């Protein structure tokens, strides 16, 4: 029990073992001490007795020597040894002969003096020695005198009380000597156990409480013992019970439950905060209860959702522009519209459009609790719509113009009463060229459509670059000749073989050169230069044409973009060629850019990576 | 040629201008072609025409701008103006047509015969 409690308290087993070893060592030490004390007590008591009796025997022997001429020496000796305390007794004459001895066969024989440690007790001399059997002995010697004359010496040998002798002698004390320390250890253990037990119980109780799930709290049990720790614990338990009974246990449970729920909903919270649309809940007056980061960013609070709380969402909407369509705002602030969903679009400044949606939130009884607001930045969507409208306008125009010509010419041709051959031929040629233009536009449109769908694919093959460029030059040269332009072709002597879609690259280069020819006045110059750099083939198409205004340089690759310059507009064009050219170059892993100066000319540079087939 | 009605055709698409001019001439009109609105306005200020046929979408000056400028001049305040358009959208707006007093609009592709017939009706009034 004590060991278990100690272990429960967390004391290491080794400490307990050390304690027990310490107890055992103390016990042994105590036992040895007890034996020593007993031994010396016994020894000194026996010695005194021996000494007094030897004194008596000596006196009796001296009297006997005077009165009876030493007749009764043997009786004295016998009397001395009668109780067994002395091992032997003898009277030795001055000449060194045994006059009497407890072993009678030694009487008359010469005595051999014992050697050892000399000792003295008053008039008694002695020597400590070890006898032939190895036992520690003491020999007491008393000189005998008669009428002032020494007559001999009385010798008495006594066995010294040894360790084992003492133990044997004190055997009757053994039960007490062993039991007393055991009782002491036992008492110590009981006391320790009584001190440790409440702590161990307290510890076990704390562990039990800590392992309970947080949403199912139970009362901790009060301790039954009366130690200080237990009393303190019981006070805590009482306080807890009192607190719970006043606040209502259900309420506390609900609080704990909501705590744990808020833990669970932290994932929902992350989703809420990460949504790209601005989301907020607000009370019916528009006071924000909760908002996410996107809402804060859209309302211009720098992404700090907390700063929005308690602000009025209607006042937070960024409506700086006087051009803003106020009807949306009006429908949002109109109290008559509070009960139904409202969606409106607000322009912020000139560039941004926000779509604001407000959805009523109702309690179970149908009472309006507040609104869920979502704000979405639809600027990109608006731009895309604008682009689409622009595309449709441009496409319609591009389709209608040749169609109008074809129809007008065909009808005029049909209505001619007396057609002259020349007009007829001219009209038919016009119809033909307009139909070709229409067909080319439809082709471009299809290519653009595949490009948009990502299905514009390349049919790559290894191509001799020299031959490819020759083919391009061959196609362009008649155009330059008809417009009396100088066509300056500079090709390096050695060009690497390229892996590319031959038809598309040729069409792209012819288109670039065709543009150069188209927008360069007669007598100008059109150039085609090829440079081979490290892993890159650069094809420059330059001209001395009308040039592109700086504002338009970035837009020339946009679909349907055409400059406002009348010199550009008088030429036919769909605004698709450069857009397609860039797409083709990019599909090959290259890029195209343009530098231009108005009235000086333009240079389109095509970079194609040199890829080994 | 003294009795011939003079018509100014403002059209940037040369082929279309050519065929309109051809049809007008065939029906006995004296047709003058201008390549864009600005040129048309310059010609109109130096000569007098009985009717104007103009494209809407033109460089330099659009058909609507040309109309507005012509209507400010007393000698062009009431003559018939016909408009050709590839889009037709803006001129569907009735108030614009009313403001500029545009007699008729034709959206491309249109029939040249119908244009000439409408012109004949307008000039006969």
Boltz contact constraints between the chains, C-beta under 6 A:
constraints:
  - contact:
      token1: [A, 397]
      token2: [B, 86]
      max_distance: 6.0
  - contact:
      token1: [A, 400]
      token2: [B, 86]
      max_distance: 6.0
  - contact:
      token1: [A, 400]
      token2: [B, 108]
      max_distance: 6.0
  - contact:
      token1: [A, 401]
      token2: [B, 86]
      max_distance: 6.0
  - contact:
      token1: [A, 403]
      token2: [B, 109]
      max_distance: 6.0
  - contact:
      token1: [A, 404]
      token2: [B, 108]
      max_distance: 6.0
  - contact:
      token1: [A, 404]
      token2: [B, 109]
      max_distance: 6.0
  - contact:
      token1: [A, 405]
      token2: [B, 15]
      max_distance: 6.0
  - contact:
      token1: [A, 405]
      token2: [B, 16]
      max_distance: 6.0
  - contact:
      token1: [A, 407]
      token2: [B, 109]
      max_distance: 6.0
  - contact:
      token1: [A, 408]
      token2: [B, 19]
      max_distance: 6.0
  - contact:
      token1: [A, 408]
      token2: [B, 112]
      max_distance: 6.0
  - contact:
      token1: [A, 409]
      token2: [B, 19]
      max_distance: 6.0
  - contact:
      token1: [A, 411]
      token2: [B, 111]
      max_distance: 6.0
  - contact:
      token1: [A, 412]
      token2: [B, 19]
      max_distance: 6.0
  - contact:
      token1: [A, 412]
      token2: [B, 23]
      max_distance: 6.0
  - contact:
      token1: [A, 412]
      token2: [B, 112]
      max_distance: 6.0
  - contact:
      token1: [A, 415]
      token2: [B, 113]
      max_distance: 6.0
  - contact:
      token1: [A, 430]
      token2: [B, 15]
      max_distance: 6.0
  - contact:
      token1: [A, 566]
      token2: [B, 59]
      max_distance: 6.0
  - contact:
      token1: [A, 566]
      token2: [B, 60]
      max_distance: 6.0
  - contact:
      token1: [A, 569]
      token2: [B, 59]
      max_distance: 6.0
